[in-house]
């Protein structure tokens, strides 16, 4: 299957679209690395700084991204990111992060994005490093390795 990554876009979730995003899931071996989209959307509703979008390929929901946005502090933390299992391996994750960076720069003037990963088998560490994220040397909550991307 060939996929045109130029057809990828980030969209606000609506009452009509959020359920399709909630049904998305990662591969079984990735489940311990990211919470479900339903949990993420619920958490976002209680956070003043959560900025989130559905990731769409044309009109099909294929992923979700959520950032803790604090423009007054110039802090942007990639809180949740996932691409549905059946859409992984086609460059859509990389393109989604590229679109995210454009959105953050245009909407907030961001120039740095931070995230974290748990070091274990099936960790997304290499994925983030392939996008230019670098380990900061800091641990978050004593177990997650912090990564920073300047853009």
C-alpha positions, 0 to 999 in steps of 0.5 A: 500500500502506498500512502501520500503523506501530503494528504495528511492534516491536523484537525480540531476534534468535534462532537462528530469526529472525536469518537473515530479518534477514540477508536484508534489504537497502537500496536499491542507492544506499544500500549504501555508507551501511550495512553488511549486517545479517550483518556487523553481527551478526557485529561485535556478537558481538565487542563487549561494548557492542553492543545490537541488535534486529530491526525487525518489522512484525507478524511480518515482519522489515523492518529492523535497529538496533544501538547501541553502549551505554555506560551508565556513560559515558552514551554511546549511539551509533546504530551501524547502522540500516536498513529493507529497501528495499521497506518504505521510504517508509511512515514505518517508519524514523521509527517505528523510531527512536521505538521505539528511543528509548523502549527506550534510555530505559526500559532504560538511562536514556538521554537522548541518542543520537549517530550519524554519516553520510558526506556524499554523494549519498543520505546519510541526513543529512536523514532524521536531521535530520527526526527532530530530530538536529542536526549537532554540528560534529565529524567522526568518522574524518575523514569522518563528520559527527556528529549528536546527538539529545537526548530 
